[in-house]
Amino acid sequence: MLIRATAAAVLVAAIASGTAFAADPIETRKATMKAIGGAFGGVMVKMVKGEIPYDAAAAKKAVDTMKEKADGIDVAVLFAKGTEKGGDTEALPKVWSDAAGFKTAMDKMKTTIAAQAPNVDQGMDKLKVAVGEIGKTCKGCHDEYRAQKP
């Protein structure tokens, strides 16, 4: 009985601290980046290109998704040593060899999204500026730290 109680207490403590049963970091980061890219390219960029009509509520929802997902990125967890291999990852080895530079790039993305978020539902002109600024941070990181798709 004591063993079960101890095991249950350890399990509860581990779950509460978020250290047990963590999702696969490679799959988590891929899903996170896909959600950010889908909100950005699938909604905001399409509005700017005129592929879908401008919709302030949809733009706001997209940027909120981007902000939520970006804010949830913990570089030390999702890009921990040992996650550079395995899985179908597009992250280049430079993510780990230049961890400080990569973290700076990720932090810049987070602050740029946060800074531009209030603008996306304020009309097409402000959406264009937001897309341009956010797009620069995405491109900068992709150029340095992500394998180019064939």
Summary of the structure (lengths in Angstrom):
residues: 150
radius of gyration: 18.7
end to end distance: 57.7
largest distance: 66.5
contacts: 411
relative contact order: 0.13
helix: 72%
strand: 1%
